[in-house]
């Protein structure tokens, strides 16, 4: 007979941390929006072009950061779903989780 050890509490904690990381990343990028979108320092060609280039870089960065936030949230949900599925499967089969103090995991 084989056994699987899964610390579902830790798995759920990691899922929450990933979600919190996504939230922090979103807030940091949003809070620095003004600093990341400079206006030209003057009306000369160099100032206008420099501001345009920085804004293009910001747009690219923001798109990538937003995609990263979406990915982190999807991973968080997936990890949470796996943890719930493990707990539900064990409950449905009548298994009771017992703490494995040596490994810090729960034994099924």
Rosetta blueprint (number, residue, H / E / L):
1 X L
2 X L
3 X L
4 X L
5 X E
6 X L
7 X L
8 X H
9 X H
10 X H
11 X H
12 X H
13 X H
14 X H
15 X H
16 X H
17 X H
18 X H
19 X H
20 X H
21 X H
22 X H
23 X H
24 X H
25 X H
26 X H
27 X H
28 X H
29 X H
30 X H
31 X H
32 X L
33 X L
34 X L
35 X L
36 X L
37 X L
38 X L
39 X L
40 X L
41 X L
42 X L
43 X L
44 X L
45 X H
46 X H
47 X H
48 X H
49 X H
50 X H
51 X H
52 X H
53 X H
54 X H
55 X H
56 X H
57 X H
58 X H
59 X H
60 X H
61 X H
62 X H
63 X H
64 X H
65 X H
66 X H
67 X H
68 X H
69 X H
70 X H
71 X H
72 X H
73 X H
74 X H
75 X H
76 X H
77 X H
78 X H
79 X H
80 X H
81 X H
82 X H
83 X H
84 X H
85 X H
86 X H
87 X H
88 X H
89 X H
90 X H
91 X H
92 X H
93 X L
94 X L
95 X L
96 X L
97 X L
98 X E
99 X E
100 X E
101 X L
102 X L
103 X L
104 X L
105 X E
106 X E
107 X E
108 X L
